[in-house]
Amino acid sequence: MRAGVPGLLVNSPPGRVPNTLNVTIPGAEGEAVLLGLDLEGFSVATGSACSSGAAEPSHVLQAMGRTREEAEQSIRISLHAGSAAADVPRLADALARVVKNLRALHV
């Protein structure tokens, strides 16, 4: 059984594009998660593809009811044509590890 990420909030609505998922991870800044996953060999983003490089948290997430803090704790995960089915559980494990380590720093 895989360890999950306690408190993870899915922001992507049902019927979303099947290769893209946006989540909020309370207790872990999105930028820190992005860097941690990069060290694990995964690339994620903290905003939409069209707002890449923006310093402000997602206005879309805030319009959906997320607070500014929650928007700052969000990441976007996108699979691409080169992604393999085995990448998904490896990413899930890496995400759980990174978040656990980041949350431990704020105890």
CYANA upper distance limits for C-alpha pairs under 8 A (distance plus 0.5 A):
  2 ARG  CA     93 ASP  CA      7.68
  3 ALA  CA     93 ASP  CA      7.61
  3 ALA  CA     96 ALA  CA      7.12
  4 GLY  CA     92 ALA  CA      7.98
  4 GLY  CA     93 ASP  CA      8.28
  4 GLY  CA     96 ALA  CA      6.36
  5 VAL  CA     25 ILE  CA      8.30
  5 VAL  CA     95 LEU  CA      8.12
  5 VAL  CA     96 ALA  CA      5.82
  5 VAL  CA     99 VAL  CA      7.69
  5 VAL  CA    100 LYS  CA      8.39
  7 GLY  CA     25 ILE  CA      7.20
  7 GLY  CA     26 PRO  CA      6.92
  8 LEU  CA     23 VAL  CA      7.21
  8 LEU  CA     24 THR  CA      6.36
  8 LEU  CA     25 ILE  CA      5.38
  8 LEU  CA     26 PRO  CA      7.25
  9 LEU  CA     23 VAL  CA      5.98
  9 LEU  CA     24 THR  CA      5.48
  9 LEU  CA     25 ILE  CA      6.99
 10 VAL  CA     21 LEU  CA      8.16
 10 VAL  CA     22 ASN  CA      6.78
 10 VAL  CA     23 VAL  CA      5.02
 10 VAL  CA     24 THR  CA      6.96
 11 ASN  CA     21 LEU  CA      8.09
 11 ASN  CA     22 ASN  CA      5.79
 11 ASN  CA     23 VAL  CA      5.71
 11 ASN  CA     24 THR  CA      7.39
 11 ASN  CA     61 LEU  CA      7.98
 12 SER  CA     16 ARG  CA      6.82
 12 SER  CA     21 LEU  CA      6.25
 12 SER  CA     22 ASN  CA      5.85
 12 SER  CA     23 VAL  CA      7.71
 16 ARG  CA     20 THR  CA      7.95
 19 ASN  CA     78 SER  CA      6.06
 19 ASN  CA     79 LEU  CA      5.56
 19 ASN  CA     80 HIS  CA      7.63
 20 THR  CA     76 ARG  CA      7.53
 20 THR  CA     77 ILE  CA      6.16
 20 THR  CA     78 SER  CA      4.85
 20 THR  CA     79 LEU  CA      6.94
 21 LEU  CA     76 ARG  CA      6.21
 21 LEU  CA     77 ILE  CA      5.66
 21 LEU  CA     78 SER  CA      6.95
 22 ASN  CA     74 SER  CA      7.40
 22 ASN  CA     75 ILE  CA      6.19
 22 ASN  CA     76 ARG  CA      4.82
 22 ASN  CA     77 ILE  CA      6.71
 23 VAL  CA     74 SER  CA      5.89
 23 VAL  CA     75 ILE  CA      6.17
 23 VAL  CA     76 ARG  CA      7.10
 24 THR  CA     70 GLU  CA      6.65
 24 THR  CA     71 ALA  CA      7.43
 24 THR  CA     73 GLN  CA      5.90
 24 THR  CA     74 SER  CA      4.55
 24 THR  CA     75 ILE  CA      7.09
 25 ILE  CA     29 GLU  CA      8.13
 25 ILE  CA     30 GLY  CA      8.13
 25 ILE  CA     70 GLU  CA      8.10
 25 ILE  CA     73 GLN  CA      5.96
 25 ILE  CA     74 SER  CA      6.53
 25 ILE  CA     99 VAL  CA      8.43
 26 PRO  CA     70 GLU  CA      7.22
 26 PRO  CA     73 GLN  CA      6.66
 27 GLY  CA     73 GLN  CA      7.89
 27 GLY  CA    102 LEU  CA      8.34
 27 GLY  CA    103 ARG  CA      6.39
 27 GLY  CA    106 HIS  CA      8.46
 28 ALA  CA     32 ALA  CA      7.48
 28 ALA  CA     33 VAL  CA      7.22
 28 ALA  CA     73 GLN  CA      6.31
 28 ALA  CA     99 VAL  CA      6.82
 28 ALA  CA    102 LEU  CA      6.60
 28 ALA  CA    103 ARG  CA      6.74
 29 GLU  CA     33 VAL  CA      6.84
 29 GLU  CA     72 GLU  CA      6.59
 29 GLU  CA     73 GLN  CA      4.93
 29 GLU  CA     74 SER  CA      7.85
 30 GLY  CA     34 LEU  CA      6.56
 30 GLY  CA     46 THR  CA      6.34
 30 GLY  CA     72 GLU  CA      6.26
 30 GLY  CA     73 GLN  CA      4.86
 30 GLY  CA     74 SER  CA      5.54
 30 GLY  CA     75 ILE  CA      6.11
 31 GLU  CA     35 LEU  CA      6.77
 31 GLU  CA     46 THR  CA      7.07
 31 GLU  CA     72 GLU  CA      8.44
 31 GLU  CA     73 GLN  CA      8.32
 32 ALA  CA     36 GLY  CA      6.61
 32 ALA  CA    102 LEU  CA      8.20
 33 VAL  CA     37 LEU  CA      6.53
 33 VAL  CA     75 ILE  CA      8.33
 33 VAL  CA     95 LEU  CA      8.17
 33 VAL  CA     98 VAL  CA      7.00
 33 VAL  CA     99 VAL  CA      7.26
 33 VAL  CA    102 LEU  CA      8.35
 34 LEU  CA     38 ASP  CA      6.60
 34 LEU  CA     43 SER  CA      7.66
 34 LEU  CA     44 VAL  CA      6.40
 34 LEU  CA     45 ALA  CA      7.02
 34 LEU  CA     46 THR  CA      7.72
 34 LEU  CA     75 ILE  CA      7.89
 35 LEU  CA     39 LEU  CA      6.88
 36 GLY  CA     40 GLU  CA      7.02
 36 GLY  CA     98 VAL  CA      6.29
 37 LEU  CA     41 GLY  CA      6.81
 37 LEU  CA     42 PHE  CA      5.70
 37 LEU  CA     43 SER  CA      7.16
 37 LEU  CA     44 VAL  CA      7.95
 37 LEU  CA     94 ALA  CA      7.20
 37 LEU  CA     95 LEU  CA      7.20
 37 LEU  CA     98 VAL  CA      7.35
 38 ASP  CA     42 PHE  CA      5.42
 38 ASP  CA     43 SER  CA      6.02
 38 ASP  CA     44 VAL  CA      8.23
 40 GLU  CA     94 ALA  CA      7.14
 42 PHE  CA     91 LEU  CA      7.61
 43 SER  CA     77 ILE  CA      8.44
 44 VAL  CA     75 ILE  CA      7.20
 44 VAL  CA     76 ARG  CA      6.38
 44 VAL  CA     77 ILE  CA      5.69
 44 VAL  CA     78 SER  CA      7.49
 45 ALA  CA     49 ALA  CA      8.46
 45 ALA  CA     52 SER  CA      8.39
 45 ALA  CA     75 ILE  CA      6.04
 45 ALA  CA     76 ARG  CA      5.58
 45 ALA  CA     77 ILE  CA      7.25
 46 THR  CA     72 GLU  CA      8.24
 46 THR  CA     74 SER  CA      6.56
 46 THR  CA     75 ILE  CA      4.86
 46 THR  CA     76 ARG  CA      6.30
 47 GLY  CA     51 SER  CA      6.62
 47 GLY  CA     52 SER  CA      6.73
 47 GLY  CA     54 ALA  CA      8.21
 47 GLY  CA     57 PRO  CA      7.84
 47 GLY  CA     58 SER  CA      6.65
 47 GLY  CA     74 SER  CA      8.33
 47 GLY  CA     75 ILE  CA      7.13
 47 GLY  CA     76 ARG  CA      6.86
 48 SER  CA     52 SER  CA      6.86
 48 SER  CA     58 SER  CA      8.24
 48 SER  CA     76 ARG  CA      7.52
 57 PRO  CA     68 ARG  CA      7.14
 57 PRO  CA     71 ALA  CA      6.01
 57 PRO  CA     72 GLU  CA      5.93
 58 SER  CA     62 GLN  CA      7.01
 58 SER  CA     71 ALA  CA      6.44
 58 SER  CA     72 GLU  CA      8.23
 59 HIS  CA     63 ALA  CA      6.55
 60 VAL  CA     64 MET  CA      6.72
 61 LEU  CA     65 GLY  CA      7.07
 61 LEU  CA     66 ARG  CA      6.01
 61 LEU  CA     67 THR  CA      8.45
 61 LEU  CA     71 ALA  CA      6.46
 62 GLN  CA     66 ARG  CA      5.10
 62 GLN  CA     67 THR  CA      6.22
 62 GLN  CA     68 ARG  CA      6.92
 62 GLN  CA     71 ALA  CA      7.10
 66 ARG  CA     70 GLU  CA      6.14
 66 ARG  CA     71 ALA  CA      6.60
 67 THR  CA     71 ALA  CA      6.65
 68 ARG  CA     72 GLU  CA      6.73
 69 GLU  CA     73 GLN  CA      6.85
 70 GLU  CA     74 SER  CA      6.99
 79 LEU  CA     83 SER  CA      6.32
 83 SER  CA     87 ASP  CA      6.98
 84 ALA  CA     88 VAL  CA      8.03
 85 ALA  CA     89 PRO  CA      8.49
 86 ALA  CA     90 ARG  CA      7.14
 87 ASP  CA     91 LEU  CA      6.48
 88 VAL  CA     92 ALA  CA      6.69
 89 PRO  CA     93 ASP  CA      6.61
 90 ARG  CA     94 ALA  CA      6.64
 91 LEU  CA     95 LEU  CA      6.44
 92 ALA  CA     96 ALA  CA      6.70
 93 ASP  CA     97 ARG  CA      6.73
 94 ALA  CA     98 VAL  CA      6.56
 95 LEU  CA     99 VAL  CA      6.53
 96 ALA  CA    100 LYS  CA      6.52
 97 ARG  CA    101 ASN  CA      6.73
 98 VAL  CA    102 LEU  CA      6.68
 99 VAL  CA    103 ARG  CA      6.49
100 LYS  CA    104 ALA  CA      6.66
101 ASN  CA    105 LEU  CA      7.09
102 LEU  CA    106 HIS  CA      7.54
103 ARG  CA    107 VAL  CA      7.33
